[in-house]
Amino acid sequence: MRGHGAGIALYSLGVLLFAVNDALGKWLVGPYGVPEVLALRSIGAAAVLVPLVLWRRPDLDIRDQWRPHALRIACAVVDSFAFYFASRALPLADVMCFYLAAPLIITALSALALGEPVGRFRWSAVGVGFLGVVVALRPSGASFSAPALVAILGATAFAGSIAVTRRLRRTDWLTLTAWQYLGTGLFGAAMLPTGWVAPSAADFGLMALVGAVSMSCFVCITRALALAPASLLAPFQYASIVWAALMGYAVWGDVPGPSVVLGAAVIVASGLVVLARERMRGLRVADGVAPVP
């Protein structure tokens, strides 16, 4: 797969998998602690990751760039912990609303930290998408509660991990994913003494499924960032509200109201406008990015 179009497609798939992961995580963190979910989901991730590592045999030595890798792993740990922690106390829609501020942070980091050109068009697309989020979700009065602040911290960490991933785009995507899941799994295991509830066989399977889904999500995101600038992909993060609405109806019977429908339309439109502009301009990866094999 080549070009910005391939990056957008992979990123959009990753956003869908993120929504599935979020719904499963929300379901599980009620009866179980956050560290337990983080630790046990690594088993499902390993079931997919280990065969890939044995097949492709990527270079797992990151000593020459250990600082950005360590920063990326730390961001992933904070992101995962913050989301699961916040979702225990807040409705999933509120947590996702806070997380959907991440594209704005990604765009800013892309311009300030990565030196990527971010024109007025992309800033406008992200801004319009964020307005759509506000229209759709209208955060509750708990906006300044401790769980909400934790969710905002998680959104910032997520944006940071995306920005660092872009910086490490020449590193094999499997290396990035393997170290990310090793880091989050070890963190969860280290925190297990703070609370352990023996899971049922069904819940253990769901935790493993969370690992497999989230690992697949980060594979898509990592590959996408090697093909397209982070600032270009940022507006497509807003599509997660569409998937969240569908899953909320399918699992919990939540029916989206008129504001959600209107906001989702604005969000999707902002992403489609960016995609249409990219196709009209016929852009390709021209910033020295090595295509992912």
Secondary structure, DSSP 8 states (H G I E B T S, - for coil): --HHHHHHHHHHHHHHHHHHHHHHHHHHTTTS-HHHHHHHHHHHHHHHHHHHHHHH------GGGHHHHHHHHHHHHHHHHHHHHHHHHS-HHHHHHHHTTHHHHHHHHHHHTS-----HHHHHHHHHHHHHHHHHH---GGGGSHHHHHHHHHHHHHHHHHHHHHHTTTS-HHHHHHHHHHHHHHHHHHHGGG------HHHHHHHHHHHHHHHHHHHHHHHHHTTS-HHHHGGGGGGHHHHHHHHIIIII-----HHHHHHHHHHHHHHHHHHHHHHHHT----SS-----
